[in-house]
Amino acid sequence: MDRFDTLLAFVRVVEAGSFTKAAQTLHMSKTTVSQLVQQLEARLQVKLLNRTTRQVNVTPEGAAYYERVARLLGDLQDADDVLAGDLAAPRGRLRIDVPSPFARLILMPALPDFHRRYPEIQVVMGVSDRNVDVIGENVDCVIRGGDITVPSLVARRVADLQLGVYASPAYLSETGTPAHPGELDEEPHRMVGYLRSSSGTIAEARLRLGDEEVVVKGRYVVAADDGNAYVAAGVAGMGVLCVPRYMAQPHVKKGELTPLFEEWQLAPMPLYLAYPHNRHVSARLRVFMQWIDELASQSL
C-alpha cells in the first residue's frame, strides 16, 4: 500500500467515524484500513485517532491534519477530472438520498433527461424520509424538505414547496366538511400525523388568513414517517392532510382528495439539497445540482 492509500483511509475513517464504515466505502477489509491508519500514525509519529470499542474520535492533531489532507485529496481529484475531461463529460457513481414522493413524482420521471445529458453518470438513489448519515454512509447529497440543521452539511435551497390542506371525499362524507381550520382539533375530525424522523414529533399545521393565525395539532389515529404512506392514509380516509401541493395534485385530479381552506395561507416548506461541507464537490455532483435547480424551477 502506498502513501496515498494511507491518507485516503485516514480521511474516510474520520468522515465515517468508524473503521467498519470506512472499509465498506473503500471496498477493503476493516483490518486493512486499520493497518493503513496505523502505518500513517507510525510515519508521522503522531496519534491521529482515539479508538474505543464503540467509536472512533479524531485527536486535535488528527483534526488539523484531516483538514489539510482532505483539501489535498480534493485538489488531486479536481486535477484528475480536468485531465480526463470529466468537467465536459462527468462520469462515475453519484449516491443521493431523496424523499419517496419527490423520487416518484418529480425525480424519476425526469431522470431520462439527466441520463441523456450525462450518460456516464450512474445514479444510486436511496429513497426515504429518514435521517441519513451523509458522511458515514458516503452519500454525495440528500434532498430534504424542511430546515437542515446539521452543521457538517452545506444546504442549498432548491425550492419553496407550496402547502395545502386536503381530505378524501369518504372522510368528508363521514365527518362533514370543516368550515374553519380550528375545527380540526375537535371531534369528530382527525388528522393524519406526519412523524418527523429528526425529532420523533408530529408536525403541526400553521394557517393564516389576514391577521388570524391558527396552529392545528390535530387528533390522529395513524401517523407515518414516509411521504407516500402519509398521503395514502389520507386518500384512504384516515384523516386530513397538510402536504405539499405537488404531492396532492395527482390525487385531486383523480377525485381522491379535496382541497380545504383554500383562502388560508400556509408558510411554504423549504426544499434543500445538502452535502458535506468538507468533501470535494465532484463534477458529477456539480452538474446534478445544476440540473436539480432547473428541474425544481419547472416542476415545483
Secondary structure, DSSP 8 states (H G I E B T S, - for coil): --HHHHHHHHHHHHHHTSHHHHHHHHTS-HHHHHHHHHHHHHHHTS--EEE-SS-EEE-HHHHHHHHHHHHHHHHHHHHHHHHTTTTTS--EEEEEEE-HHHIIIIIHHHHHHHHHH-TTEEEEEEE-SS---TTTTT-SEEEEES----TTEEEEEEEEE-EEEEE-HHHHHHH---SSGGGGGSTT--B-EEB-TTTS-B--EEEEETTEEEEE----S-EESSHHHHHHHHHTTS-BEEEEHHHHHHHHHTTS-EEE-TTSEE--EEEEEEEETTS---HHHHHHHHHHHHHHHHH-
